[in-house]
Amino acid sequence: MSTPGLNDIRERVLPMLQVEVREYLGRVPDGYPVITDEPHTATIGIALDPAHSLHFVSDGERLYADFYYRSSRWDARSSASREKFGGSPFQDRRPLPPTISDQGLRNLIAELNSRFNSQQTILYITDT
């Protein structure tokens, strides 16, 4: 199911993800970070912890960047007119151009790092 576009991304992003593993080792829970390298299922990515991950996926035709993270509640001014729960899981799927640059890939990884590094208001995550 792997596509040529995903194979191209895989070749360029795997070294970047290996650097991420070295950088975050010891700063994340035991067993993390985890690199997912499964071209046969069209998935390449990294999970920094159970609540922060970025995966590059393909549906056979198009490429996507799938972010998964916990939403914080620090943006009270922009959420004043609607209900928003801090710590809620959020999945963000973004279409990628087949010709995404190395800088574009680094920017997506940097966004994941930024979301992980700025978990201001999340003290405990519990299932109730």
N, C-alpha and C positions, 0 to 999 in steps of 0.2 A: 504494500500500500504506500510505501515511501515514494515521494515525488522528487524529480530532479532539483526543484527549488529547495526542498527540505534538506536534501543531501548537501547542497551548496551551503546552506545555513549551518548544518551540522559540522562541516569541515572548519568553518570559521569560528563558531561559537564554543565548541568543546574546549579549546585551549583557554578561552576566557572563563569558562565555568570551572576549570581546574584551578585557575588562579583564585577564584572566589572561594573554593573549598579550602585552600591554604590560608586565605585571609580570615575566614570565619571559623575555622577549626578552633575549638576551645571557647568560643563566644556564643555557641548555640547548644541546644540540648544534646545529650549523648545520642550517637547514631546519625546526627546531622552535621553538616549539609550532605544531601544526597543528590547525585547526578543521575538523571534518567536518560539513558541512551538506548532507545528502542526504535531504530529506523523501520523495523518490520511492522510496528504499530503506528508509525508516523508521529512519534513523540520524542522530543529532545528537550531537556530542561534541568532545573535545579530547584530543590526545596531547602530553604535555610532552616526552617523548623516546620512543625505541623501547620502553622498558620500563615506562612509566607512562601510562595513559590511562583516560578515563572517557567512556562513550558511553551515551546514552539511546536505547533501541531499542523497537520494537513488533513483536509477531508478528501483528498484525492485530486482536488482541483485548485483550491485556494490555500494560502498559508495564513496562520493566525498566531498571535502571541496571547497566551492565556495566563493572566495574573490571578492569583488567589491570595487574599490577605484579610486581616481583621480591620474593620472600619473603626476609626477612632471617633470620639465625640467632641473634639476640640474646636470644631468649626461652628460654634453656637450661633454666630451672627448669620451665617448663610442657611442654617437649619431652623431658624426661629419659627418659621411658618409651617413646618412639617415635623412629623415625628421621626426621630432617628435614634436608634439604640447603639450606644458605644459597644464595641467588641463584636458586633455582628459580622459574620463571614460575608465576604464580597468576592464575586467572581467577575472578572473583566476580560472579555474576549475582544481583541482588536485585529482587524484584517491587516496583513502585511503585504507590501509590494514584493513581487518575486525578486526584485533587484535591490533589496534593502542593503544599505552600506554597512561596513564594519562599525562606523560611528553610530548608526541607528541601533545596531545590536547592543553596543556598549551603553547607549542611553536607556534601553529597556532594562538591562541588568542594573544600571545605576538607580533607576526608579525603584526596583525591587529592594536594593540596599537602603535607599532612603526611607521607604515604608517600614522596613525592619528596624532601622536605627532610630526612628522617631515614634516609638510606641509610648507616647507620653502618658496616656490616661488608662492604659490597660494594666491592671495589677494582677487580676486573677481571671482566668477563663474557666467557667464551670458550665456543665450541662444541668439544667433544672427541668 
